[in-house]
Structure formats: C-alpha cells, structure tokens
Amino acid sequence: MKIHMHFSTFICTSILLFNAGILDSSADIKTLIAPCEGCHGKDGASQNSTIPIIGGMSAVYISDALTAFRNKTRLCSGGVMCQLASGISKQDARRIGIYFAGKPFVRAKQPFDIALATRGQAIQQRYCSKCHRQGGSVAQDDAGIMTGQWKPYLEQQFKEIKSGKRQISELMKLKINKLNDDDIKALIEYFASVK
C-alpha cells in the first residue's frame, strides 16, 4: 500500500514533531533531515527556484541560518523555516549542517543573459569577492554558495537585504548600498552563469 502525503500535511506534521520534542538530539540523521528534504530536495538539491540549494554549503553557514530562523533574526518567508527551526537544538542544527555540507552542491540549470553576466562578474569582483571568493562558489567562506543558486531565490534575498528585512553585517550593508537594481540584476545573472 503506497501512502501519499500532501506537502502541507508533511510540513505541518514535521513542525508538530519538532515542537513536541520528538525530533531531538537522539533522533537519527535521516529523521532529522526529512523535513529539510521535504522542501530543499534530496541531499539539499532543490528543484524549486524559490527554495535555495543547501547541499554542499558549509556546516557553519547552515547551522547559523537555522539558529537565525530559530531566533527569528532572519526573515521566514511564510513562517515555515522559523516554525521548523524553533524545535531544533543547537546540537541538531550542527548535525544538520554537517550532513548537508557533506553533499555535493548541485547547480541550478537555468538560462542567463551573457551580457549582463559579464557586467555582473565585474561587480562581483569589485564588491563581493572579499567574502564570496571565486565568484561566490567557496563553501568554506561560510557565506553561502551564490554561484549556481536559483535566480528567483537570489532575487528575493537581495530584495529582503535592500529593504532591511534580512539582517546582514555592516560591511555587507555598505557594499550592497552602493549597488542599484541594475547592478543586482547583473550580479544575479553572473551567479547563474558560472559553471
């Protein structure tokens, strides 16, 4: 007998399990990451352009993101991430981070504008390369992998950053404030173009 679970039922069940403490530090890793893979895809290779690819990101970045969602210091689109993260201990956030860090980063296959990408490369090198080395492709920067990330997801993140809804470092704020909408669009096209 094959059981099909509606996506919203899966998310709600996962939230209830986390909040009830059923998924705690004694949970096996497959049980712990099941809610993550429900949205981010198997091994964190998201096929949804509005949900980030997290496989291959650094353990520190993932753990820090979960902590920010749990503490509600990072905007939770639709509230799902904050609800899920509220039931994750620091230890389990680290375990989740280590698990996904051990998976490959599977770049999104998406079209891009070559002329804009060329302009975006110059912008990335001038404003972003200190923290996002090699075009934003180095997981060990603990700054998230930008190269090959979904464009709609990046567009949303830049919008939240520019509006002040997503907290960022003062240094990043100074750099982002120097970019206009066309610069950001070019930067996103560059991130989509790098193989």
PyMOL commands that set and color helices and strands:
alter all, ss='L'
color gray80, all
select helices_A, chain A and resi 7-19+29-40+42-44+59-70+77-85+90-101+114-128+133-136+139-141+151-163+170-176+181-193
alter helices_A, ss='H'
color red, helices_A
deselect
rebuild
show_as cartoon
